[in-house]
Amino acid sequence: MFPKNAWYVACMPDEVADKPLGRQICGEPMVFYRNAEGAVVALEDFCPHRGAPLSLGFVRDGTLVCGYHGLEMGCQGKATGMPGQRVNGFPSIRSFPVIERYGFVWVWPGDAAQADAAKLHHLEWAESAEWAYGGGLYHIRCDYRLMIDNLMDLTHETYVHANSIGQKEIDEAAPKTVAEGDTVRTSRFMENVAAPPFWKMALRGNGLADDVPVDRWQICHFTPPSHVLIEVGVAHAGHGGYHAPADKKASSIVVDFITPETETSIWYFWGMARNFRPDDAALTASIREGQGKIFSEDLEMLERQQQNLLRWPERNLLKLNIDAGGVMSRRVIDRLVAQERAETGAPQAGAPRAEVTRVIPVRTAT
């Protein structure tokens, strides 16, 4: 259950080099390769001759060649040649719109006629020399919406990430969630707290003392189809918190692009963009390593959660006020999926897992 008329991150540019890359996106098996001009092309991963995966082939002079019998494929999905054979009458396979921008390769798995580059999520930090970015990719066996839930409710940091970014004050600071059109924002602010280990490292990386009280913030932004960008940071206490001057804080944007592979598996593109000391490659590598470890701590929890939900599909899930960000994000997704199905006349899929409608208040410290 995912919107298909949207741009998803398919891969990193260096994943598409000399060889074709096979990857399933939103249930669609695709093959990615570079044509003679170096542009990324995405086709259905299916040879029209005998059905072999084209991703098991090779690229010759910008042409994708099937590794089974040598069928050559054009960029629009039309067979263009084969040794000793006439293939002009072969049916075309599907091609998918692709954009390479912001350091990612994006694909549109839905109706190609609706693909519009203007609908690609704008990433201002990716175009500025004042920002640095480092990230990676995880394959996780869970519903992509579980990852959105995880990122829109950072209360779990206290428990899953106790040794890196978690602290008890997260539980004690009540979040605020608002929805504006297709976007959802959940904010949490903590004042005069101790910086956890990861943020101590970030403070030192920006030349700031790490042994003084800080004001901390987490502002999670969901935008469809499945992107979560989180403004995070700490500032020396008493200097304005989120609005503190640059020489008093260490702040970043946690980048989360969640691309469904199937109904129960995802490609998770994670990273962190920062606007302090952007030319420090060693700092970028250090932050990337630390963040990679943090995200790896979520993997077992999410995969085991998915196993439980599949094992007991009849069980309801409760909603607390801390779940508001994930709940509102799912409503956006449900609406977009329903709209797509109405436009195509496709039957409605089975209802998503039920959730108890009552909201259980959570006590917070005063």
C-alpha positions as CSV (number, residue, x, y, z in Angstrom):
1,M,0.0,0.0,0.0
2,F,2.0,2.9,-1.3
3,P,1.5,5.8,-3.7
4,K,3.2,5.1,-7.0
5,N,2.7,8.5,-8.7
6,A,5.6,10.0,-6.8
7,W,9.4,10.3,-6.8
8,Y,11.3,7.8,-4.8
9,V,15.0,7.5,-4.2
10,A,16.0,4.4,-6.2
11,C,19.8,4.3,-5.6
12,M,22.9,6.3,-5.1
13,P,24.7,7.5,-8.3
14,D,27.7,5.4,-7.7
15,E,25.5,2.2,-7.6
16,V,24.9,2.7,-11.3
17,A,28.4,2.6,-12.9
18,D,29.7,0.0,-15.4
19,K,27.1,-2.6,-14.5
20,P,23.3,-2.6,-14.5
21,L,21.6,-2.5,-11.1
22,G,18.6,-4.5,-10.3
23,R,16.2,-3.1,-7.7
24,Q,12.6,-3.6,-6.8
25,I,10.8,-0.3,-6.1
26,C,7.1,-0.3,-4.9
27,G,6.7,-3.8,-6.1
28,E,8.1,-3.1,-9.6
29,P,11.3,-5.0,-10.6
30,M,13.5,-2.4,-12.3
31,V,17.0,-2.4,-13.9
32,F,19.1,0.8,-13.9
33,Y,22.0,1.6,-16.2
34,R,23.7,4.5,-17.9
35,N,23.2,5.2,-21.6
36,A,25.9,6.4,-24.0
37,E,25.4,10.0,-22.7
38,G,25.9,8.9,-19.1
39,A,22.3,9.5,-18.1
40,V,20.6,6.9,-15.9
41,V,17.8,4.8,-17.5
42,A,15.3,2.6,-15.7
43,L,13.5,-0.3,-17.4
44,E,11.4,-3.2,-16.4
45,D,13.8,-5.9,-15.3
46,F,12.3,-8.4,-17.8
47,C,13.8,-9.5,-21.1
48,P,11.0,-9.6,-23.7
49,H,12.6,-12.7,-25.3
50,R,12.6,-15.3,-22.5
51,G,11.8,-13.3,-19.4
52,A,15.4,-13.3,-18.0
53,P,16.3,-10.4,-15.6
54,L,18.0,-7.8,-17.6
55,S,20.0,-6.8,-14.5
56,L,22.0,-10.0,-15.0
57,G,23.2,-8.6,-18.3
58,F,25.8,-6.0,-19.1
59,V,26.2,-2.5,-20.7
60,R,28.0,-2.1,-24.0
61,D,28.5,1.3,-25.4
62,G,25.6,2.6,-23.5
63,T,23.3,-0.2,-24.6
64,L,21.8,-2.7,-22.2
65,V,22.5,-6.3,-23.3
66,C,20.6,-9.3,-21.9
67,G,23.0,-11.7,-20.3
68,Y,21.0,-14.8,-21.5
69,H,20.9,-14.5,-25.3
70,G,22.3,-11.1,-26.1
71,L,19.1,-9.1,-26.8
72,E,19.9,-5.4,-26.9
73,M,17.4,-3.0,-25.3
74,G,16.8,0.7,-26.2
75,C,16.3,3.3,-23.5
76,Q,12.6,3.4,-24.1
77,G,12.1,-0.3,-23.6
78,K,12.2,-1.3,-27.2
79,A,14.4,-4.2,-28.4
80,T,17.0,-2.8,-30.9
81,G,19.0,-5.8,-31.9
82,M,20.1,-9.4,-31.3
83,P,22.8,-11.5,-33.0
84,G,21.4,-13.2,-36.1
85,Q,17.8,-12.3,-35.2
86,R,15.1,-9.9,-36.2
87,V,13.6,-8.3,-33.1
88,N,11.9,-5.2,-34.3
89,G,8.5,-6.8,-33.7
90,F,9.2,-7.6,-30.0
91,P,6.8,-5.9,-27.6
92,S,8.2,-3.1,-25.6
93,I,8.9,-3.4,-21.9
94,R,8.1,-0.6,-19.5
95,S,10.4,2.3,-19.0
96,F,10.3,4.5,-15.9
97,P,11.0,8.3,-15.6
98,V,14.3,9.0,-13.8
99,I,16.0,12.1,-12.4
100,E,19.5,12.3,-11.1
101,R,19.6,15.2,-8.7
102,Y,20.8,16.2,-5.2
103,G,23.2,13.3,-5.0
104,F,20.5,10.6,-5.6
105,V,18.8,8.8,-8.4
106,W,15.0,9.2,-8.3
107,V,12.4,7.1,-10.1
108,W,8.7,7.4,-10.7
109,P,7.1,4.0,-10.5
110,G,3.6,5.1,-11.4
111,D,2.0,6.6,-14.5
112,A,4.8,8.0,-16.5
113,A,2.5,10.6,-18.0
114,Q,2.1,12.2,-14.6
115,A,5.8,12.3,-13.8
116,D,6.8,15.9,-13.3
117,A,10.3,17.1,-12.3
118,A,8.7,20.0,-10.5
119,K,7.2,17.6,-8.0
120,L,10.6,16.4,-6.8
121,H,11.1,17.4,-3.2
122,H,13.5,20.4,-3.2
123,L,16.6,19.9,-1.0
124,E,18.2,23.3,-0.5
125,W,21.1,21.9,1.5
126,A,22.1,19.6,-1.3
127,E,22.8,22.6,-3.6
128,S,24.8,24.7,-1.1
129,A,28.5,24.7,-0.5
130,E,27.8,25.8,3.0
131,W,26.4,22.3,3.8
132,A,28.1,18.9,4.0
133,Y,26.3,15.5,3.6
134,G,27.2,11.9,4.5
135,G,24.9,8.9,4.5
136,G,24.3,5.3,3.5
137,L,21.8,2.7,2.7
138,Y,20.1,-0.1,4.7
139,H,17.8,-2.9,3.4
140,I,15.2,-3.5,6.1
141,R,12.5,-6.2,6.2
142,C,9.6,-4.1,7.4
143,D,6.6,-2.1,6.1
144,Y,7.8,1.4,5.1
145,R,5.1,2.9,7.3
146,L,6.7,1.4,10.4
147,M,9.8,3.3,9.6
148,I,7.8,6.5,9.2
149,D,6.2,5.8,12.6
150,N,9.6,5.3,14.0
151,L,11.0,8.6,12.7
152,M,7.9,10.7,13.5
153,D,8.0,9.6,17.2
154,L,11.5,9.9,18.6
155,T,10.4,8.8,22.0
156,H,12.0,5.5,21.2
157,E,15.5,7.1,21.3
158,T,15.5,6.9,25.1
159,Y,15.3,3.1,24.9
160,V,16.6,2.0,21.5
161,H,19.5,4.5,21.4
162,A,20.2,4.9,25.1
163,N,24.0,5.0,24.5
164,S,24.1,7.5,21.7
165,I,21.2,10.0,21.4
166,G,18.7,8.9,23.9
167,Q,18.0,10.6,27.2
168,K,15.2,10.6,29.7
169,E,14.3,14.3,29.0
170,I,12.9,13.1,25.6
171,D,10.1,11.3,27.5
172,E,9.5,14.3,29.6
173,A,9.1,16.8,26.8
174,A,5.7,16.6,25.2
175,P,5.7,16.7,21.4
176,K,3.5,19.0,19.3
177,T,2.1,17.7,16.0
178,V,0.5,19.7,13.2
179,A,-0.7,18.8,9.7
180,E,-0.6,21.3,6.8
181,G,-2.0,19.8,3.6
182,D,0.2,16.8,2.7
183,T,2.9,17.6,5.3
184,V,3.1,16.7,8.9
185,R,5.4,18.3,11.5
186,T,6.2,17.0,15.0
187,S,8.3,19.2,17.3
188,R,10.0,18.5,20.6
189,F,12.1,21.0,22.6
190,M,14.2,20.2,25.7
191,E,15.8,23.0,27.7
192,N,18.9,23.0,30.0
193,V,19.7,19.3,29.6
194,A,23.0,17.3,29.3
195,A,24.0,16.5,25.8
196,P,24.0,12.8,25.0
197,P,27.2,11.2,23.6
198,F,26.5,11.8,19.9
199,W,25.8,15.4,20.5
200,K,28.8,15.8,22.7
201,M,30.8,14.7,19.7
202,A,29.0,17.1,17.4
203,L,29.7,20.0,19.8
204,R,33.4,19.2,19.9
205,G,33.3,18.9,16.1
206,N,32.1,22.5,16.0
207,G,34.7,23.7,18.5
208,L,32.2,24.0,21.4
209,A,32.4,22.8,24.9
210,D,30.5,19.5,25.5
211,D,30.3,19.6,29.3
212,V,27.8,22.4,29.7
213,P,24.0,22.3,29.8
214,V,22.3,22.6,26.3
215,D,18.9,23.3,24.8
216,R,18.0,20.5,22.4
217,W,15.4,20.3,19.6
218,Q,13.9,17.7,17.2
219,I,11.5,18.9,14.4
220,C,10.3,16.0,12.2
221,H,8.9,16.9,8.8
222,F,7.0,14.2,6.8
223,T,6.3,14.8,3.1
224,P,4.8,12.2,0.8
225,P,5.4,9.7,-0.5
226,S,7.7,8.7,2.4
227,H,10.3,11.3,3.2
228,V,11.2,12.4,6.7
229,L,13.6,15.2,7.3
230,I,14.4,16.0,10.9
231,E,15.9,19.3,12.1
232,V,18.0,18.3,15.1
233,G,20.6,20.1,17.3
234,V,21.9,21.3,20.6
235,A,22.9,24.8,21.6
236,H,24.6,26.0,24.8
237,A,21.8,26.7,27.2
238,G,20.5,30.3,27.4
239,H,21.4,31.4,23.9
240,G,18.1,30.9,22.2
241,G,18.0,27.1,21.6
242,Y,16.9,26.5,18.0
243,H,17.4,30.2,17.2
244,A,20.9,30.4,18.8
245,P,23.7,31.9,16.8
246,A,25.8,29.5,14.8
247,D,28.8,29.9,17.1
248,K,26.7,28.5,20.0
249,K,25.2,25.4,18.5
250,A,25.6,22.3,16.5
251,S,22.7,21.6,14.3
252,S,21.9,19.3,11.4
253,I,19.2,17.8,9.2
254,V,18.7,14.1,9.5
255,V,17.8,12.8,6.0
256,D,15.5,9.8,5.7
257,F,14.3,8.6,2.3
258,I,12.2,5.5,2.7
259,T,11.6,3.6,-0.5
260,P,9.3,0.6,-0.4
261,E,10.6,-2.5,-2.0
262,T,7.6,-4.7,-1.2
263,E,4.8,-4.5,1.3
264,T,7.1,-5.7,4.0
265,S,10.6,-4.5,3.0
266,I,12.3,-1.2,2.3
267,W,15.4,0.5,0.9
268,Y,16.3,3.0,3.6
269,F,18.5,5.9,2.5
270,W,19.8,7.7,5.6
271,G,22.2,10.5,6.2
272,M,22.9,13.8,7.9
273,A,23.4,17.3,6.4
274,R,25.2,19.9,8.5
275,N,26.0,23.5,8.0
276,F,29.1,23.8,10.3
277,R,32.6,23.0,9.1
278,P,31.3,21.7,5.8
279,D,34.9,21.3,4.4
280,D,36.0,18.9,7.2
281,A,35.9,15.5,5.5
282,A,37.1,13.8,8.7
283,L,34.2,15.2,10.6
284,T,31.7,14.1,7.9
285,A,33.1,10.6,8.1
286,S,32.9,10.6,11.9
287,I,29.3,11.8,12.0
288,R,28.4,9.3,9.2
289,E,29.9,6.4,11.2
290,G,28.1,7.5,14.4
291,Q,24.8,8.0,12.7
292,G,25.2,4.6,10.8
293,K,25.5,2.9,14.2
294,I,22.5,4.7,15.5
295,F,20.3,3.7,12.6
296,S,21.5,0.1,12.8
297,E,20.1,-0.1,16.3
298,D,16.6,0.3,14.8
299,L,16.9,-2.6,12.4
300,E,16.2,-5.5,14.7
301,M,13.4,-3.7,16.4
302,L,11.6,-2.9,13.2
303,E,12.1,-6.3,11.6
304,R,10.9,-8.1,14.7
305,Q,8.0,-5.7,15.0
306,Q,7.0,-6.6,11.4
307,Q,7.3,-10.3,12.2
308,N,4.9,-9.9,15.1
309,L,2.4,-7.9,13.1
310,L,2.4,-10.7,10.4
311,R,2.1,-13.4,13.1
312,W,-0.9,-11.7,14.8
313,P,-2.7,-9.7,12.0
314,E,-6.0,-9.6,14.0
315,R,-4.5,-7.6,16.9
316,N,-5.2,-3.9,17.1
317,L,-2.5,-1.3,17.7
318,L,-3.0,1.4,20.3
319,K,-2.6,5.1,19.6
320,L,-0.9,7.4,22.2
321,N,-0.5,11.1,21.9
322,I,3.2,10.5,21.0
323,D,2.0,8.6,17.9
324,A,0.3,11.6,16.4
325,G,3.0,12.2,13.8
326,G,2.9,8.7,12.4
327,V,-0.9,8.5,12.5
328,M,-1.3,11.8,10.6
329,S,1.4,10.8,8.1
330,R,-0.5,7.5,7.4
331,R,-3.7,9.4,6.8
332,V,-1.9,11.4,4.1
333,I,-0.6,8.2,2.5
334,D,-4.1,6.6,2.7
335,R,-5.6,9.6,1.0
336,L,-3.1,9.6,-1.8
337,V,-3.4,5.9,-2.4
338,A,-7.2,6.1,-2.5
339,Q,-7.0,9.0,-4.9
340,E,-4.7,7.1,-7.2
341,R,-7.0,4.1,-7.2
342,A,-10.1,6.2,-7.8
343,E,-8.3,7.8,-10.9
344,T,-7.4,4.4,-12.3
345,G,-10.6,2.6,-11.3
346,A,-8.5,0.0,-9.4
347,P,-10.3,-1.9,-6.6
348,Q,-9.5,-0.8,-3.1
349,A,-7.0,-3.0,-1.3
350,G,-7.7,-4.6,2.0
351,A,-8.1,-2.2,4.9
352,P,-4.9,-1.4,6.8
353,R,-4.3,-2.8,10.2
354,A,-6.9,-1.4,12.5
355,E,-6.0,1.0,15.3
356,V,-8.0,1.7,18.4
357,T,-9.6,5.1,18.1
358,R,-9.1,6.1,21.7
359,V,-6.1,8.3,22.5
360,I,-4.4,7.4,25.8
361,P,-2.8,10.5,27.3
362,V,0.8,10.3,28.4
363,R,1.9,12.0,31.6
364,T,4.8,14.4,31.2
365,A,6.9,16.1,33.7
366,T,5.9,19.6,34.7
